[in-house]
Amino acid sequence: MNETDFDWDAVRVFLAVAENQSLSKAAQVLCLSQPTVGRHIARLEEQLDVQLFDRRQTGYELTGGGRRLIKIARSMARGAADFRRAVDLEKVGSKEQVCRITLGEWGQHYLTRHVDQITDGLDGVRIEFFADDAFWDLSRNSADIAIGNRQPKHPHLIVQKLGEIQFHVYASKDYCRKRPDAVDPSTWQEQIWAGYCGSRARLKSSQLLNAILLGKTCRYAVNNSISLCNILNAGHAMGVLPDWIAETEGLTRLTTSPLAQGESWMSFHERLRFHPMLSEVKDRVAKLFRQRFSETASRAEQMDTAHVAGAGSSSS
């Protein structure tokens, strides 16, 4: 292979075809024409003298050689994106510093309500929020900070635990007035539910709702968390939500014990420590989340104490 003639841009095309298993879908992602994508793949295979894909009716499937090379291609993509981001961060003297934060929809919903607390006194910082529950590879996605429910293992990231999360069943007060039996789990399969559809059906709250419904479908399904919250707040249905969000939305918690528990994690590039303003953004974001998780835990403790006290008085 002649390195001087190597088409490095073809590596990006290779990754897109491998991830989408289709020339047409890869072309859409890359904003290229399908013939152009096909030419890139053909040229790359010719340069490498390796067949990367088996062309099948069901789509493009990686060959054995393709699967081995895809790991290196991903590493190259991460390195390229990391280099571009490092260049951005080296412009410390520039008028505007950009801090990119990737997190789930609930996290974005929360942080965007407190942007003043993140940027107060930091006039030279621009904050970009990317809401994506699978947005974890900071190098490849050129972000600086990630908030999520799993602890990442990337060797060049610093990881901090932010707090504990519990999942409960919630409904509005209006729904509970119309259906007072909603507090009884034995009626839950007959209640009206709202949940997720599409790619968000893989989320923890969706899995917990599926376990409640046992094969039945919920009446309302959305692929957006704020829309789910709107349906619940309007009194149209019950739903499963993380406590740190639902407890501040005016909803009624219908479960005394959590359906499941989880954790929230922050990860960020080690290089952030050398950029004071961006490091300050990171510290403020962490403080906001820790404060919310602490407040939620205190509220749950008070509710549990009141529940126990109520049960004791009724039994006497």
KOLDO-708716 format. One record per residue (C-alpha): residue in three letters; x, y, z. Coordinates in nm, 2 decimals. Last residue first. Layout:
<recs>
{'ALA'; {X; Y; Z}}
...
</recs>
This chain:
<recs>
{'SER'; {-5.35; 0.16; 6.61}}
{'SER'; {-5.29; 0.02; 6.26}}
{'SER'; {-5.38; 0.36; 6.10}}
{'SER'; {-5.14; 0.54; 6.32}}
{'GLY'; {-4.85; 0.31; 6.24}}
{'ALA'; {-4.92; 0.31; 5.86}}
{'GLY'; {-4.92; 0.69; 5.87}}
{'ALA'; {-4.59; 0.71; 6.06}}
{'VAL'; {-4.43; 0.46; 5.81}}
{'HIS'; {-4.56; 0.67; 5.52}}
{'ALA'; {-4.44; 0.99; 5.67}}
{'THR'; {-4.09; 0.85; 5.73}}
{'ASP'; {-4.08; 0.72; 5.37}}
{'MET'; {-4.19; 1.06; 5.24}}
{'GLN'; {-3.92; 1.24; 5.44}}
{'GLU'; {-3.65; 1.00; 5.32}}
{'ALA'; {-3.77; 1.05; 4.96}}
{'ARG'; {-3.74; 1.42; 5.00}}
{'SER'; {-3.39; 1.39; 5.14}}
{'ALA'; {-3.28; 1.16; 4.85}}
{'THR'; {-3.42; 1.41; 4.60}}
{'GLU'; {-3.24; 1.70; 4.76}}
{'SER'; {-2.91; 1.51; 4.75}}
{'PHE'; {-2.96; 1.41; 4.39}}
{'ARG'; {-3.04; 1.77; 4.29}}
{'GLN'; {-2.73; 1.91; 4.48}}
{'ARG'; {-2.51; 1.64; 4.33}}
{'PHE'; {-2.63; 1.73; 3.98}}
{'LEU'; {-2.58; 2.10; 4.02}}
{'LYS'; {-2.24; 2.06; 4.18}}
{'ALA'; {-2.12; 1.84; 3.89}}
{'VAL'; {-2.23; 2.10; 3.64}}
{'ARG'; {-2.05; 2.37; 3.84}}
{'ASP'; {-1.73; 2.17; 3.86}}
{'LYS'; {-1.73; 2.10; 3.48}}
{'VAL'; {-1.79; 2.47; 3.40}}
{'GLU'; {-1.50; 2.56; 3.62}}
{'SER'; {-1.28; 2.31; 3.43}}
{'LEU'; {-1.39; 2.48; 3.11}}
{'MET'; {-1.29; 2.82; 3.25}}
{'PRO'; {-0.95; 2.70; 3.39}}
{'HIS'; {-0.83; 2.50; 3.09}}
{'PHE'; {-0.54; 2.28; 3.20}}
{'ARG'; {-0.77; 2.05; 3.41}}
{'LEU'; {-0.98; 1.99; 3.09}}
{'ARG'; {-0.69; 1.79; 2.95}}
{'GLU'; {-0.80; 1.49; 3.17}}
{'HIS'; {-1.11; 1.46; 2.94}}
{'PHE'; {-1.44; 1.43; 3.12}}
{'SER'; {-1.66; 1.17; 3.28}}
{'MET'; {-1.97; 1.23; 3.50}}
{'TRP'; {-2.16; 0.94; 3.65}}
{'SER'; {-2.52; 0.88; 3.77}}
{'GLU'; {-2.61; 0.56; 3.95}}
{'GLY'; {-2.90; 0.32; 3.94}}
{'GLN'; {-3.18; 0.17; 4.14}}
{'ALA'; {-3.49; -0.03; 4.04}}
{'LEU'; {-3.86; -0.05; 4.10}}
{'PRO'; {-3.81; 0.17; 4.40}}
{'SER'; {-4.01; 0.09; 4.72}}
{'THR'; {-4.31; 0.29; 4.83}}
{'THR'; {-4.45; 0.31; 4.48}}
{'LEU'; {-4.72; 0.56; 4.37}}
{'ARG'; {-4.51; 0.88; 4.36}}
{'THR'; {-4.74; 1.17; 4.28}}
{'LEU'; {-4.62; 1.42; 4.02}}
{'GLY'; {-4.55; 1.79; 4.07}}
{'GLU'; {-4.25; 1.79; 3.83}}
{'THR'; {-3.98; 1.81; 4.10}}
{'GLU'; {-4.01; 1.45; 4.23}}
{'ALA'; {-4.03; 1.33; 3.87}}
{'ILE'; {-3.68; 1.43; 3.77}}
{'TRP'; {-3.46; 1.30; 4.05}}
{'ASP'; {-3.70; 1.01; 4.09}}
{'PRO'; {-3.63; 0.85; 3.76}}
{'LEU'; {-3.96; 0.79; 3.58}}
{'VAL'; {-4.21; 0.51; 3.52}}
{'GLY'; {-4.55; 0.62; 3.39}}
{'MET'; {-4.92; 0.67; 3.46}}
{'ALA'; {-5.16; 0.82; 3.21}}
{'HIS'; {-5.37; 1.11; 3.09}}
{'GLY'; {-5.34; 1.34; 3.39}}
{'ALA'; {-5.18; 1.63; 3.19}}
{'ASN'; {-4.87; 1.60; 3.40}}
{'LEU'; {-4.83; 1.24; 3.28}}
{'ILE'; {-4.87; 1.33; 2.91}}
{'ASN'; {-4.63; 1.62; 2.95}}
{'CYS'; {-4.37; 1.40; 3.12}}
{'LEU'; {-4.37; 1.16; 2.83}}
{'SER'; {-4.34; 1.46; 2.59}}
{'ILE'; {-4.04; 1.58; 2.78}}
{'SER'; {-3.88; 1.23; 2.75}}
{'ASN'; {-3.90; 1.21; 2.37}}
{'ASN'; {-3.96; 0.89; 2.17}}
{'VAL'; {-4.33; 0.87; 2.27}}
{'ALA'; {-4.57; 0.59; 2.35}}
{'TYR'; {-4.93; 0.63; 2.47}}
{'ARG'; {-5.17; 0.34; 2.54}}
{'CYS'; {-4.91; 0.11; 2.69}}
{'THR'; {-4.88; -0.23; 2.54}}
{'LYS'; {-4.95; -0.56; 2.71}}
{'GLY'; {-4.68; -0.82; 2.73}}
{'LEU'; {-4.63; -0.84; 3.10}}
{'LEU'; {-4.74; -0.48; 3.17}}
{'ILE'; {-4.53; -0.43; 3.48}}
{'ALA'; {-4.21; -0.59; 3.33}}
{'ASN'; {-4.26; -0.38; 3.02}}
{'LEU'; {-4.27; -0.07; 3.24}}
{'LEU'; {-3.94; -0.16; 3.40}}
{'GLN'; {-3.78; -0.21; 3.06}}
{'SER'; {-3.91; 0.14; 2.95}}
{'SER'; {-3.76; 0.30; 3.26}}
{'LYS'; {-3.43; 0.14; 3.19}}
{'LEU'; {-3.40; 0.27; 2.84}}
{'ARG'; {-3.42; 0.03; 2.54}}
{'ALA'; {-3.76; 0.17; 2.42}}
{'ARG'; {-3.57; 0.49; 2.36}}
{'SER'; {-3.48; 0.37; 2.01}}
{'GLY'; {-3.84; 0.37; 1.90}}
{'CYS'; {-4.11; 0.38; 2.16}}
{'TYR'; {-4.13; 0.50; 2.52}}
{'GLY'; {-4.40; 0.49; 2.79}}
{'ALA'; {-4.74; 0.61; 2.88}}
{'TRP'; {-4.98; 0.40; 3.08}}
{'ILE'; {-5.35; 0.37; 3.14}}
{'GLN'; {-5.44; 0.13; 3.43}}
{'GLU'; {-5.57; -0.22; 3.38}}
{'GLN'; {-5.22; -0.39; 3.42}}
{'TRP'; {-5.17; -0.17; 3.72}}
{'THR'; {-5.46; -0.29; 3.92}}
{'SER'; {-5.27; -0.53; 4.15}}
{'PRO'; {-5.02; -0.25; 4.21}}
{'ASP'; {-5.28; -0.06; 4.41}}
{'VAL'; {-5.20; 0.31; 4.41}}
{'ALA'; {-5.39; 0.35; 4.09}}
{'ASP'; {-5.71; 0.25; 4.27}}
{'PRO'; {-5.80; 0.62; 4.31}}
{'ARG'; {-5.85; 0.65; 3.94}}
{'LYS'; {-6.00; 1.00; 3.86}}
{'ARG'; {-5.84; 1.15; 4.17}}
{'CYS'; {-5.51; 0.97; 4.10}}
{'TYR'; {-5.51; 1.10; 3.74}}
{'ASP'; {-5.56; 1.46; 3.87}}
{'LYS'; {-5.29; 1.42; 4.12}}
{'SER'; {-5.05; 1.33; 3.84}}
{'ALA'; {-4.90; 0.99; 3.80}}
{'TYR'; {-4.57; 0.83; 3.90}}
{'VAL'; {-4.42; 0.48; 3.92}}
{'HIS'; {-4.07; 0.48; 4.06}}
{'PHE'; {-3.71; 0.46; 3.94}}
{'GLN'; {-3.43; 0.54; 4.18}}
{'ILE'; {-3.10; 0.73; 4.11}}
{'GLU'; {-2.79; 0.76; 4.32}}
{'GLY'; {-2.53; 1.03; 4.29}}
{'LEU'; {-2.26; 1.21; 4.10}}
{'LYS'; {-1.98; 0.95; 4.06}}
{'GLN'; {-1.67; 1.09; 3.90}}
{'VAL'; {-1.47; 0.96; 3.61}}
{'ILE'; {-1.15; 1.10; 3.45}}
{'LEU'; {-1.11; 1.00; 3.09}}
{'HIS'; {-0.80; 0.89; 2.91}}
{'PRO'; {-0.83; 0.52; 2.98}}
{'HIS'; {-1.19; 0.50; 2.85}}
{'LYS'; {-1.39; 0.28; 3.10}}
{'PRO'; {-1.72; 0.46; 3.12}}
{'GLN'; {-1.94; 0.43; 3.43}}
{'ARG'; {-2.30; 0.40; 3.32}}
{'ASN'; {-2.60; 0.62; 3.40}}
{'GLY'; {-2.48; 0.92; 3.21}}
{'ILE'; {-2.32; 1.27; 3.21}}
{'ALA'; {-2.04; 1.33; 2.96}}
{'ILE'; {-1.80; 1.63; 2.95}}
{'ASP'; {-1.57; 1.75; 2.68}}
{'ALA'; {-1.73; 1.65; 2.35}}
{'SER'; {-1.56; 1.57; 2.02}}
{'ASN'; {-1.78; 1.28; 1.94}}
{'ARG'; {-1.49; 1.04; 1.89}}
{'SER'; {-1.30; 1.15; 2.19}}
{'LEU'; {-1.60; 1.17; 2.42}}
{'ASP'; {-1.73; 0.82; 2.34}}
{'TRP'; {-2.04; 0.82; 2.56}}
{'PHE'; {-2.33; 0.96; 2.36}}
{'ALA'; {-2.57; 0.67; 2.40}}
{'ASP'; {-2.84; 0.86; 2.59}}
{'ASP'; {-2.81; 1.15; 2.34}}
{'ALA'; {-2.89; 1.51; 2.43}}
{'PHE'; {-2.59; 1.73; 2.31}}
{'PHE'; {-2.56; 2.06; 2.50}}
{'GLU'; {-2.32; 2.33; 2.38}}
{'ILE'; {-2.20; 2.59; 2.63}}
{'ARG'; {-2.01; 2.90; 2.51}}
{'VAL'; {-1.76; 3.04; 2.75}}
{'GLY'; {-1.60; 3.39; 2.75}}
{'ASP'; {-1.84; 3.55; 2.99}}
{'LEU'; {-1.77; 3.31; 3.27}}
{'GLY'; {-1.91; 3.52; 3.56}}
{'ASP'; {-2.23; 3.32; 3.57}}
{'THR'; {-2.20; 3.04; 3.32}}
{'ILE'; {-2.32; 2.73; 3.50}}
{'GLN'; {-2.56; 2.90; 3.75}}
{'ASP'; {-2.72; 3.09; 3.47}}
{'VAL'; {-2.76; 2.77; 3.27}}
{'HIS'; {-2.99; 2.63; 3.54}}
{'ARG'; {-3.30; 2.53; 3.35}}
{'THR'; {-3.08; 2.40; 3.07}}
{'LEU'; {-2.92; 2.17; 3.32}}
{'TYR'; {-3.24; 1.99; 3.41}}
{'HIS'; {-3.39; 1.92; 3.06}}
{'GLN'; {-3.04; 1.84; 2.93}}
{'GLY'; {-3.00; 1.58; 3.21}}
{'TRP'; {-3.35; 1.44; 3.13}}
{'GLU'; {-3.27; 1.42; 2.77}}
{'GLY'; {-2.94; 1.23; 2.83}}
{'LEU'; {-2.60; 1.38; 2.84}}
{'THR'; {-2.32; 1.52; 2.62}}
{'ILE'; {-2.16; 1.85; 2.72}}
{'ARG'; {-1.95; 2.06; 2.48}}
{'CYS'; {-1.76; 2.35; 2.63}}
{'VAL'; {-1.66; 2.62; 2.37}}
{'GLN'; {-1.42; 2.90; 2.46}}
{'GLU'; {-1.48; 3.24; 2.31}}
{'LYS'; {-1.24; 3.54; 2.27}}
{'SER'; {-0.94; 3.32; 2.19}}
{'GLY'; {-0.65; 3.32; 2.43}}
{'VAL'; {-0.71; 2.96; 2.53}}
{'LYS'; {-0.69; 2.85; 2.17}}
{'GLU'; {-0.54; 2.52; 2.28}}
{'LEU'; {-0.89; 2.39; 2.35}}
{'ASP'; {-0.99; 2.40; 1.99}}
{'VAL'; {-0.67; 2.23; 1.88}}
{'ALA'; {-0.74; 1.96; 2.14}}
{'ARG'; {-1.09; 1.91; 1.99}}
{'ARG'; {-0.94; 1.86; 1.65}}
{'PHE'; {-0.69; 1.62; 1.78}}
{'ASP'; {-0.95; 1.42; 1.97}}
{'ALA'; {-1.16; 1.40; 1.66}}
{'ALA'; {-0.87; 1.26; 1.46}}
{'GLY'; {-0.77; 1.02; 1.74}}
{'ARG'; {-1.12; 0.90; 1.79}}
{'ALA'; {-1.15; 0.83; 1.41}}
{'MET'; {-0.82; 0.65; 1.41}}
{'SER'; {-0.92; 0.43; 1.70}}
{'ARG'; {-1.25; 0.35; 1.52}}
{'ALA'; {-1.05; 0.26; 1.21}}
{'ILE'; {-0.82; 0.03; 1.42}}
{'LYS'; {-1.12; -0.15; 1.56}}
{'ILE'; {-1.28; -0.17; 1.22}}
{'LEU'; {-0.97; -0.35; 1.08}}
{'ARG'; {-1.04; -0.67; 1.27}}
{'ARG'; {-1.40; -0.68; 1.17}}
{'GLY'; {-1.32; -0.60; 0.81}}
{'GLY'; {-1.07; -0.88; 0.79}}
{'GLY'; {-1.34; -1.13; 0.91}}
{'THR'; {-1.58; -0.98; 0.66}}
{'LEU'; {-1.81; -0.70; 0.77}}
{'GLU'; {-2.17; -0.72; 0.65}}
{'TYR'; {-2.32; -0.48; 0.39}}
{'GLY'; {-2.70; -0.52; 0.36}}
{'THR'; {-2.98; -0.78; 0.37}}
{'GLN'; {-2.93; -0.87; 0.00}}
{'ARG'; {-2.57; -0.93; 0.08}}
{'ARG'; {-2.24; -0.76; -0.01}}
{'ASP'; {-1.97; -0.91; 0.21}}
{'PHE'; {-1.76; -0.63; 0.33}}
{'LEU'; {-1.39; -0.54; 0.39}}
{'GLN'; {-1.22; -0.73; 0.11}}
{'VAL'; {-0.85; -0.66; 0.16}}
{'ASP'; {-0.59; -0.54; -0.09}}
{'LEU'; {-0.56; -0.23; 0.14}}
{'GLN'; {-0.56; 0.01; -0.16}}
{'GLU'; {-0.82; -0.19; -0.35}}
{'GLU'; {-1.05; -0.23; -0.05}}
{'LEU'; {-1.02; 0.15; 0.01}}
{'ARG'; {-1.09; 0.23; -0.35}}
{'ALA'; {-1.41; 0.01; -0.35}}
{'ILE'; {-1.52; 0.16; -0.02}}
{'HIS'; {-1.47; 0.52; -0.14}}
{'ARG'; {-1.64; 0.44; -0.48}}
{'GLY'; {-1.95; 0.30; -0.30}}
{'VAL'; {-1.97; 0.62; -0.08}}
{'THR'; {-1.95; 0.83; -0.39}}
{'PRO'; {-2.22; 0.62; -0.57}}
{'GLN'; {-2.45; 0.67; -0.26}}
{'SER'; {-2.42; 1.05; -0.27}}
{'LEU'; {-2.27; 1.22; 0.03}}
{'CYS'; {-2.42; 1.39; 0.33}}
{'LEU'; {-2.22; 1.15; 0.56}}
{'VAL'; {-2.52; 1.02; 0.75}}
{'GLN'; {-2.73; 1.00; 0.44}}
{'ALA'; {-2.45; 0.83; 0.24}}
{'ALA'; {-2.42; 0.58; 0.52}}
{'LYS'; {-2.79; 0.50; 0.50}}
{'SER'; {-2.76; 0.45; 0.12}}
{'LEU'; {-2.44; 0.24; 0.14}}
{'SER'; {-2.59; 0.01; 0.40}}
{'GLN'; {-2.47; -0.18; 0.71}}
{'ASN'; {-2.52; 0.14; 0.91}}
{'GLU'; {-2.22; 0.10; 1.15}}
{'ALA'; {-2.00; -0.07; 0.89}}
{'VAL'; {-2.10; 0.18; 0.62}}
{'ALA'; {-2.03; 0.48; 0.84}}
{'LEU'; {-1.70; 0.34; 0.96}}
{'PHE'; {-1.57; 0.27; 0.61}}
{'VAL'; {-1.68; 0.62; 0.50}}
{'ARG'; {-1.46; 0.77; 0.78}}
{'VAL'; {-1.18; 0.54; 0.67}}
{'ALA'; {-1.23; 0.66; 0.31}}
{'ASP'; {-1.13; 1.01; 0.42}}
{'TRP'; {-0.78; 0.87; 0.48}}
{'ASP'; {-0.74; 0.79; 0.11}}
{'PHE'; {-0.39; 0.65; 0.09}}
{'ASP'; {-0.19; 0.79; -0.20}}
{'THR'; {0.11; 0.89; 0.01}}
{'GLU'; {0.08; 0.56; 0.21}}
{'ASN'; {0.14; 0.34; -0.09}}
{'MET'; {0.00; 0.00; 0.00}}
</recs>
